[in-house]
Amino acid sequence: MRFRTSNVNRRTVLQSAGALTAVGLAGCLEGVQDHVEGSFQGVVPIEIYSETDRYYNVRLEAYERETNRQTYEEAYSITPGENVIPPNLEGVYQTLRVTRFDLNDDEMEVREAIVTPDTSLVVIWLDDEFVVEVRQDDGESINETEDAGSVDDVDSADGVPVGDDPNEDD
């Protein structure tokens, strides 16, 4: 006994296979599109340059802007003239807090900077002025040279120095 398949059955099978392939590819393309358009988180390199004749201990901490969840923590002992490249930050909305201690951990200075998905680089200069520079993808640089206060003066819940209410009129 021989089975004959008709051209109609073959076309139906081929059309079904083609439709299933198209549906499968559409799902893959949607996943790639989501990856490229928003779910992809970039990285932000950090560079530390010491241009002083003193040793410093430096602590880097980052916190998500909305949840205040800590996303990054690193600490380094920096020798005079040394350059350090710590691990990258995630390219998300977060606050980077950089604390500089002298060798005896007596003197502390804190700087804060805002990191966004558009941030391309964070450069920390350990010189007489202690500057945190945030560079954006569009080539713009934002220098965060304002002292965020000592560690004891900063309210850990929102990162604002105690007594500094931005909504308060002077």
N, C-alpha and C positions, 0 to 999 in steps of 0.2 A: 504494500500500500504506500502510495506516494502522496505527500502533502504539497499542495501548491499554494504558494502565497501570492496574493494578488498585488498589483502595483498600489492599490488603495491602502492595503495594510502596511506596506513598506513606507509609503508617504506619511501615514499617520504615526508610525513609529519614529521616523526621522524628524517630523515636526515636533513631536513630544520631546524628543531628545534635545532638539534645538531650543525649545522653550525652557526646559529645565536648565540648560547651560546658561541661557540669558539671565534667568532668575538668579542663579548662583553667582554669576559675574556681577550682577547689580548689587548683591549683598557685599561682595568683596570691594567693589568700588565705593560703596557707601562707607565702609570701614576705613578705607584709605582717605576718603574725603574728611571724615571726622578726625582722623589722625593729623592731617595737615592743617585743618582749619581751626582747631581749638583744643583738642585733648593733648596735643604735643606740648610738652613743657621744655623750654630751652634751658641752657645752662649759662651761668654768669661767672666768668673767671674773676679771681681776686689776685691782686699783686700787692705785696708789702715791700716798701723800700725804706731802708734806714739810712738817713743822711746825717747822723749825729755821731758823737764820740762816746755815747753812753749806751749801756745795755738796757733793754726794755723787755718786759713781759707783756704780751698782747693777748687779749681774749676776744674772740669773735663769736657773736651770738646772733641768730636771726629768728624772728617771730612772724608768723602769718598775721596779716593785718586784721582780718575779721575775727579769727578765733583766738589769737594770741598764743597759739600752739608753737612751741619751740621747734624749729626746722633745721637748725644748724648750730654746732658748737665746736670750736677749735681753740687751742691755746698754743702760743709759741714764745720761746725765749729768743729774742733778736739781738744779735751782736752788732757792733758798729760797722756800718758799710755793708751789711748783709741784705740780700734780697730773698724773699720767701714767696712761693706760689702755693697757697693752700688749696684744698679741694674746692671745686666749683660750687656755687650756690644754685638753687633751682631758680629758673626765670619766672617767678610768680610774685604777686603783690606781698611784700614783707618788709619789715623793718630790720635793718642790720645795725647792731650795736657793737661798737669797737671800744674796748677799754684798754688804756695804756697804763701800765704800772712801772715805777722805776725798779731798779734791781732789788731793793729792800722791800718792795711791795708797799711802800709808805705813800707815795704820791700817786693819785689816780686821776686820769682824765677820761671822759666818756664822750664819744661822738656817735650820732645816729644818722643813718641815711636810709632813704626809701628805695627799695629795689622793685622794679616792675618787669613785666614781660618784654618791655622795650629796652631794658638795661643790657648793655653789651659788655661792660667792664667796670669793676670797682678797684680803684687804686688807693692805697693807704700810704701816706708819707709820714714817716717818723722823723720829723725834723723839729726845729724850735716851735713851729706852729701846729703840728699834728693835724693833718688834713685828711679827710676821707672824700675822695672824688668819685662821683658816679657818672659814668659815660653812657649816653643813650645811643640807640641804633642810628638816629638821625644825625649823629655827630656832635650833639649838644653835650656839654659837660656841666654838671651841677656840683659845686664844691660845698660840702657840708662842713663848715668850719665852726659852727656854733657849738659851744660847750653844752652838752646835754646835762651837765651837773655831775656831782660825784655819785658814786654808786648808792650811797645812803640817801641822796636827795631825789632819786628817781622812783616814781611810783611804778612798781612792776606790772600793775594791771593794765595801764595804758601807755607807759613809756614817757609820760609827761613829767618834767621836773616838778616836785611838790611846790605849791605856791605859785606856779605859772599857769594860770587859767587863760587859754587863748580867747575865751569869750568875754573875759573881764575887761571893762574899760578902765584905762589909766586915769 
